């Protein structure tokens, strides 16, 4: 049971890390999109 819990913790850490990176990527995409919209709307 402890081994299963440990592997689950590892998977959870990996998933949370991936979600963090995805959030960062989405943030950069949104930033780029906002800049492009401001640039084209002027």
Secondary structure, DSSP 4 states (H G I P E B T S, - for coil): -HHHHHHHHHHHHHHHHHHHHHHHHHHHHHHHHHHHHHHHH-
